[in-house]
Amino acid sequence: MSLQGWHDIPGPYTPLGMKVGIPRETEVGERRVALVPDGAKRLLDAGAEVLAERDAGAAAGFLDPEYEEAGAVIVPDVFAAADVICKVQRPSEEEIGRLAEGQTLIAFLQPLTSPELVQALAAKRVTAFSMDSIPRITRAQPMDALSSQSTVSGYKAVILAASNLGKFFPMLTTAAGTIAPARVLVLGAGVAGLQAIATARRLGAVVSAFDVRPVVKEQVESLGATFLELDVEGAEGVGGYAVALAEDQHEREQELIARHVAESDAVITTALIPGRPAPVLVTAAAIRAMRPGSVVVDLAAEAGGNAELTEPGATIVKDGVTIVGETNLPATMPFHASQMYSRNVFTLLDHLLENGELALDFEDEITRETCVTHEGRVLKEAVAA
């Protein structure tokens, strides 16, 4: 049903429990939606009510009739009607102004690098949960939105590399002769890197990979790639992320990587350190040494980039090398990215719900680590870059 507001509904309609609102994303280029119709149905089964803004999921391929069929109610203003607002991107200033005291917000908030946003949410007395703060523990895996969206990014990075490279990825035997396969180098073997390796291998490329964490070697090799032994070993920090190397180690890392970059047709970089700028792994000199027509896809562009010449948000050509610095690849595959993110959001909400209402237990690690602001207090501080 399409309604002017849940509180004006006549007849047999009876509000259920907690009201979960799905707004349409407003950031330029963002096509994902926080909850797809299947997620809405699951929430209804869990005792909540779901309110969706008109065309909230249209850009991702999920239309209003699908939400209505799932049991959601289409309303003109979910901020005015909902107890919980579920978003993908952080709220804009205008959206922060529409939030009410006591509301709950779930989104990618990046609290470690967004102190002004966190303070603004605390000032509004909003209870905010950041999907990029889900602890990487076994029982939280179905909520791990960073991993789900990194899977999308790793896959799309290879597609972009293949489309920008003037060569075939697989080896081909043709009447015109045999064509050698493309050589792909993946820097960073986290979720995005492993997905990139798997996708490039499926397309027939010869793939090698490097990570400062030796523990990932077995995973890299299990996907059919060669793990580069570069005599640079770093530590693994909280959540499985790599810890920044000391300056002398980092310089040696750059030198060793440069040799392999020069031999590669496509380089995909994925190295990120939470709360800090991305480490520069591919120097300008290394890019100049690549063959003309080669490609670099920098998945760390949003945090400054792993390649020295990356321009975040742009695709450029430098010294004959195409450098892709797109900052939101999951939004370019909104259907499946939204499905995966929706499952993450639903699982978090299901964890927080009790009898259809939010019941926050701050003794629980998931609740404690994910909650950014509550009752006017900042619970997760920004860190120095």
LINFEN-V953043 format. One record per run of one state. SS is the DSSP state (H for helix, E for strand, L for the rest). FROM is the first residue (numbers start at 0). TO is the last residue. Records with the same first field share a line. If there is no record, write none. Layout:
# LINFEN-V953043
SS = FROM-TO + FROM-TO
This chain:
# LINFEN-V953043
L = 0-0 + 2-4 + 8-17 + 22-35 + 45-47 + 53-56 + 60-62 + 70-71 + 75-76 + 81-82 + 86-91 + 98-102 + 107-113 + 123-125 + 133-136 + 143-143 + 164-170 + 174-175 + 179-181 + 187-189 + 202-204 + 210-212 + 222-224 + 227-234 + 236-236 + 240-240 + 242-245 + 262-264 + 269-280 + 282-282 + 288-293 + 298-299 + 303-305 + 307-313 + 318-319 + 324-327 + 354-355 + 358-363 + 374-375 + 378-384
E = 1-1 + 18-21 + 48-52 + 72-74 + 83-85 + 103-106 + 126-129 + 171-173 + 176-178 + 182-186 + 205-209 + 225-226 + 235-235 + 241-241 + 265-268 + 281-281 + 294-297 + 306-306 + 314-317 + 320-323 + 352-353 + 356-357 + 370-373 + 376-377
H = 5-7 + 36-44 + 57-59 + 63-69 + 77-80 + 92-97 + 114-122 + 130-132 + 137-142 + 144-163 + 190-201 + 213-221 + 237-239 + 246-261 + 283-287 + 300-302 + 328-351 + 364-369
